[in-house]
Structures are given as C-alpha cells and as structure tokens.
Amino acid sequence: MGNYFRFEMMKNIVIPIEVFELRRLSPAENVVYYLTYNRGLRQSEIAFLTKRDPRTIYEELIRAEHK
C-alpha cells in the first residue's frame, strides 16, 4: 500500500518556475535537485517520472551538489 500512495503522490507533482533561478545548474540538475531535496523523491522515482536512466539521475544529482 505504501508504494501505491507514493505513486499517486508522484502524479500530482508540480515544479515551480523558481526552481530554474539557479543558473549555475543545468535545467535537468535543477529538477533532480528539487525533486530530491524539496519533494523527497528517490532517484528511481525521479528516473521513472522523467523517463531517464537512474544512473543519469544519480550523476546529475552529484553534479548539482558539487557546483
């Protein structure tokens, strides 16, 4: 039941335009960083939502943290 709740929660995610104000990060890094730290999503969930490989999400998060 917990996974179903998380899936339903992910369907309603809205990313505010203010997320992209950090110009030092790429748009993809901004989205991954926001979804990880502000919305509490796991990397696998972000990969599912963005239709990207989980390894790519990991790399973008690492780059965003080091910039």
SEMI-973681 format. One record per atom (N, C-alpha, C, CB): atom name; x, y, z. Coordinates in steps of 0.001 Angstrom, whole numbers. Atoms other than C-alpha are relative to their C-alpha. Glycine has a CB too. Example, Ala and Ser with C-alpha at 12.3 -4.5 7.8 and 13.67 -1.06 7.14 Angstrom:
2
+----+---------+---------+---------+
: at :      xx :      yy :      zz :
+----+---------+---------+---------+
:  N :     890 :   -1190 :       0 :
: CA :   12300 :   -4500 :    7800 :
:  C :     900 :    1200 :       0 :
: CB :    -992 :      27 :    1246 :
:  N :    -820 :   -1190 :     -60 :
: CA :   13670 :   -1060 :    7140 :
:  C :    -770 :    1090 :     730 :
: CB :     414 :     462 :   -1415 :
+----+---------+---------+---------+
***
This chain:
67
+----+---------+---------+---------+
: at :      xx :      yy :      zz :
+----+---------+---------+---------+
:  N :     809 :   -1190 :       0 :
: CA :       0 :       0 :       0 :
:  C :     859 :    1263 :       0 :
: CB :    -924 :      -7 :    1191 :
:  N :    -873 :   -1158 :     -40 :
: CA :    2881 :    2384 :     645 :
:  C :     477 :     425 :   -1375 :
: CB :    1176 :    -283 :     871 :
:  N :    -449 :    -315 :    1351 :
: CA :    4154 :    2149 :   -2926 :
:  C :   -1113 :     634 :    -820 :
: CB :     508 :   -1254 :    -694 :
:  N :    1132 :    -567 :     727 :
: CA :     681 :    2881 :   -4296 :
:  C :    -188 :    1465 :     388 :
: CB :   -1290 :    -806 :     281 :
:  N :     144 :   -1380 :    -460 :
: CA :     458 :    6019 :   -2162 :
:  C :    1075 :     895 :    -604 :
: CB :      64 :      62 :    1527 :
:  N :   -1082 :    -800 :     577 :
: CA :    3865 :    7229 :   -3373 :
:  C :    -231 :     235 :   -1486 :
: CB :    1354 :    -687 :     221 :
:  N :     280 :    -148 :    1422 :
: CA :    2858 :    6591 :   -6990 :
:  C :   -1091 :    1045 :    -218 :
: CB :    -416 :   -1349 :    -613 :
:  N :    1080 :    -982 :     120 :
: CA :    -360 :    8593 :   -6544 :
:  C :     516 :    1407 :     309 :
: CB :   -1166 :    -362 :     947 :
:  N :    -586 :   -1294 :    -350 :
: CA :    1616 :   11404 :   -4897 :
:  C :     842 :     538 :   -1155 :
: CB :     858 :    -123 :    1275 :
:  N :    -879 :    -434 :    1086 :
: CA :    4074 :   11493 :   -7815 :
:  C :    -794 :     519 :   -1193 :
: CB :     903 :   -1148 :    -438 :
:  N :     795 :    -444 :    1141 :
: CA :    1256 :   12015 :  -10324 :
:  C :    -376 :    1473 :     103 :
: CB :   -1254 :    -843 :    -119 :
:  N :     439 :   -1371 :    -223 :
: CA :     492 :   15428 :   -8813 :
:  C :    1146 :     982 :     220 :
: CB :    -916 :      43 :    1174 :
:  N :   -1158 :    -861 :    -243 :
: CA :    3980 :   16922 :   -8734 :
:  C :      14 :    1162 :    -988 :
: CB :    1311 :    -807 :    -106 :
:  N :    -139 :   -1215 :     804 :
: CA :    4304 :   20485 :   -9989 :
:  C :    1353 :     606 :     349 :
: CB :   -1184 :    1024 :     262 :
:  N :   -1308 :    -608 :    -233 :
: CA :    7730 :   22059 :  -10424 :
:  C :    -130 :    1500 :    -223 :
: CB :    1096 :    -619 :    -937 :
:  N :     133 :   -1452 :     151 :
: CA :    7668 :   25816 :   -9753 :
:  C :    1115 :     584 :    -863 :
: CB :       0 :     673 :    1369 :
:  N :    -958 :    -652 :     903 :
: CA :    9435 :   28124 :  -12202 :
:  C :    1220 :     526 :     765 :
: CB :    -683 :    1154 :    -758 :
:  N :   -1107 :    -522 :    -811 :
: CA :   11590 :   29479 :   -9354 :
:  C :    1147 :    -994 :     117 :
: CB :    -496 :     366 :    1388 :
:  N :   -1036 :    1031 :     -78 :
: CA :   13492 :   26179 :   -9384 :
:  C :    1123 :     298 :    -988 :
: CB :    -599 :   -1394 :    -277 :
:  N :    -981 :    -227 :    1064 :
: CA :   15253 :   27323 :  -12548 :
:  C :     787 :    1305 :     173 :
: CB :    -700 :      10 :   -1339 :
:  N :    -741 :   -1237 :    -249 :
: CA :   16604 :   30544 :  -10995 :
:  C :    1480 :    -256 :     284 :
: CB :    -621 :     748 :    1164 :
:  N :   -1411 :     327 :    -240 :
: CA :   19827 :   28762 :  -10029 :
:  C :     672 :    -244 :   -1339 :
: CB :     149 :   -1248 :     934 :
:  N :    -571 :      97 :    1348 :
: CA :   21635 :   29442 :  -13273 :
:  C :    1311 :    -773 :     -37 :
: CB :     221 :    1381 :    -563 :
:  N :   -1238 :     774 :       6 :
: CA :   24769 :   27647 :  -12160 :
:  C :    -270 :   -1474 :    -281 :
: CB :     728 :     153 :    1332 :
:  N :     372 :    1378 :     289 :
: CA :   22872 :   24366 :  -12584 :
:  C :    -732 :     -83 :   -1335 :
: CB :    -873 :    -572 :    1127 :
:  N :     756 :     216 :    1239 :
: CA :   21515 :   22930 :  -15812 :
:  C :   -1476 :    -205 :     374 :
: CB :     563 :   -1243 :    -811 :
:  N :    1415 :     239 :    -310 :
: CA :   17716 :   22633 :  -16081 :
:  C :    -251 :   -1402 :     568 :
: CB :    -841 :     199 :   -1253 :
:  N :     179 :    1368 :    -498 :
: CA :   17937 :   18860 :  -15568 :
:  C :     516 :    -134 :    1431 :
: CB :     721 :   -1003 :    -914 :
:  N :    -544 :      48 :   -1361 :
: CA :   20141 :   19287 :  -12489 :
:  C :    -926 :     712 :     980 :
: CB :    1402 :     632 :      44 :
:  N :     949 :    -717 :    -856 :
: CA :   17693 :   21836 :  -11072 :
:  C :   -1204 :    -873 :     342 :
: CB :    -466 :    1291 :    -684 :
:  N :    1176 :     843 :    -223 :
: CA :   14771 :   19445 :  -11499 :
:  C :     340 :   -1159 :     937 :
: CB :    -542 :    -540 :   -1341 :
:  N :    -401 :    1135 :    -837 :
: CA :   16615 :   16484 :   -9980 :
:  C :     255 :     460 :    1433 :
: CB :    1263 :    -681 :    -577 :
:  N :    -297 :    -525 :   -1334 :
: CA :   17860 :   18568 :   -7044 :
:  C :   -1293 :     359 :     735 :
: CB :     922 :    1236 :     -97 :
:  N :    1280 :    -395 :    -607 :
: CA :   14375 :   19992 :   -6390 :
:  C :    -813 :   -1223 :     414 :
: CB :    -815 :     864 :    -978 :
:  N :     811 :    1176 :    -303 :
: CA :   12619 :   16639 :   -6566 :
:  C :     618 :    -842 :    1112 :
: CB :    -183 :    -847 :   -1250 :
:  N :    -668 :     772 :   -1045 :
: CA :   15218 :   15016 :   -4322 :
:  C :    -138 :     662 :    1364 :
: CB :    1471 :    -181 :    -340 :
:  N :     -90 :    -654 :   -1303 :
: CA :   15512 :   17607 :   -1567 :
:  C :   -1263 :     751 :     421 :
: CB :    1143 :     947 :      -8 :
:  N :    1206 :    -730 :    -386 :
: CA :   12227 :   19517 :   -1689 :
:  C :   -1237 :    -895 :      20 :
: CB :    -225 :    1162 :    -948 :
:  N :    1159 :     891 :      72 :
: CA :    9799 :   16743 :   -2612 :
:  C :     261 :   -1375 :     602 :
: CB :    -429 :    -159 :   -1431 :
:  N :    -345 :    1249 :    -671 :
: CA :   11668 :   13806 :   -1044 :
:  C :    -116 :   -1248 :    -864 :
: CB :    -859 :    -164 :    1183 :
:  N :      84 :    1159 :     887 :
: CA :   11605 :   11550 :   -4101 :
:  C :    1333 :    -735 :     -66 :
: CB :    -434 :     432 :   -1403 :
:  N :   -1207 :     808 :     190 :
: CA :   14061 :    8717 :   -4569 :
:  C :     472 :     132 :   -1442 :
: CB :    -263 :   -1493 :     357 :
:  N :    -563 :    -111 :    1351 :
: CA :   16348 :    8620 :   -7591 :
:  C :    -741 :    -896 :    -986 :
: CB :    1490 :    -359 :      12 :
:  N :     741 :     902 :     893 :
: CA :   14453 :    5655 :   -9040 :
:  C :   -1355 :     602 :    -381 :
: CB :    -202 :   -1378 :     671 :
:  N :    1284 :    -640 :     287 :
: CA :   11184 :    7609 :   -8786 :
:  C :     173 :    1164 :    -976 :
: CB :    -654 :     495 :    1301 :
:  N :    -282 :   -1106 :     918 :
: CA :   12710 :   10630 :  -10498 :
:  C :     298 :    -547 :   -1388 :
: CB :    1187 :     856 :     512 :
:  N :    -302 :     629 :    1286 :
: CA :   14042 :    8362 :  -13238 :
:  C :   -1288 :    -450 :    -682 :
: CB :     956 :   -1199 :     190 :
:  N :    1274 :     430 :     554 :
: CA :   10561 :    6927 :  -13711 :
:  C :    -795 :    1188 :    -535 :
: CB :    -811 :    -747 :    1055 :
:  N :     766 :   -1181 :     407 :
: CA :    8940 :   10370 :  -13878 :
:  C :     580 :     682 :   -1233 :
: CB :     -62 :     990 :    1139 :
:  N :    -654 :    -716 :    1101 :
: CA :   11482 :   11828 :  -16280 :
:  C :     365 :    -918 :   -1162 :
: CB :    1247 :     694 :     505 :
:  N :    -306 :     998 :    1038 :
: CA :   11866 :    8615 :  -18313 :
:  C :    1490 :       5 :    -360 :
: CB :    -843 :     267 :   -1261 :
:  N :   -1452 :      20 :     167 :
: CA :   15625 :    8627 :  -17798 :
:  C :     577 :   -1140 :     800 :
: CB :     634 :    1338 :     429 :
:  N :    -697 :    1065 :    -702 :
: CA :   18116 :    6074 :  -16609 :
:  C :     321 :     460 :    1426 :
: CB :    1296 :    -405 :    -759 :
:  N :    -320 :    -386 :   -1379 :
: CA :   18569 :    6050 :  -12799 :
:  C :    1455 :     425 :     197 :
: CB :    -309 :   -1143 :     924 :
:  N :   -1414 :    -398 :    -108 :
: CA :   22345 :    6315 :  -13288 :
:  C :     190 :    1443 :    -445 :
: CB :     895 :    -934 :    -844 :
:  N :     -67 :   -1392 :     449 :
: CA :   21825 :    9578 :  -15172 :
:  C :    -497 :     932 :    1096 :
: CB :    -826 :     198 :   -1287 :
:  N :     536 :    -803 :   -1103 :
: CA :   19725 :   10921 :  -12302 :
:  C :    1045 :     123 :    1102 :
: CB :   -1307 :    -626 :     559 :
:  N :   -1049 :     -14 :   -1014 :
: CA :   22485 :    9950 :   -9877 :
:  C :    1110 :     978 :    -380 :
: CB :     576 :   -1410 :     194 :
:  N :   -1080 :    -882 :     461 :
: CA :   25128 :   11741 :  -11956 :
:  C :    -422 :    1471 :      53 :
: CB :     419 :    -374 :   -1434 :
:  N :     474 :   -1384 :     -32 :
: CA :   23008 :   14893 :  -12264 :
:  C :     -87 :     521 :    1434 :
: CB :   -1369 :     110 :    -683 :
:  N :      80 :    -408 :   -1401 :
: CA :   22422 :   14958 :   -8517 :
:  C :    1399 :     250 :     573 :
: CB :    -733 :   -1072 :     831 :
:  N :   -1375 :    -189 :    -464 :
: CA :   26147 :   14555 :   -7797 :
:  C :     565 :    1298 :    -550 :
: CB :     888 :   -1187 :    -416 :
:  N :    -494 :   -1260 :     608 :
: CA :   26999 :   17371 :  -10245 :
:  C :    -651 :    1203 :     664 :
: CB :    -281 :      25 :   -1529 :
:  N :     701 :   -1126 :    -617 :
: CA :   24355 :   19636 :   -8710 :
:  C :     516 :     262 :    1412 :
: CB :   -1510 :    -266 :      33 :
:  N :    -514 :    -165 :   -1362 :
: CA :   25687 :   19022 :   -5193 :
:  C :    1393 :     594 :      35 :
: CB :       6 :   -1324 :     710 :
:  N :   -1379 :    -483 :      -1 :
: CA :   29249 :   19871 :   -6196 :
:  C :     175 :    1353 :    -659 :
: CB :     876 :    -987 :    -682 :
:  N :    -135 :   -1321 :     657 :
: CA :   28518 :   23076 :   -8089 :
:  C :    -227 :    1095 :    1011 :
: CB :    -999 :     151 :   -1181 :
+----+---------+---------+---------+
***
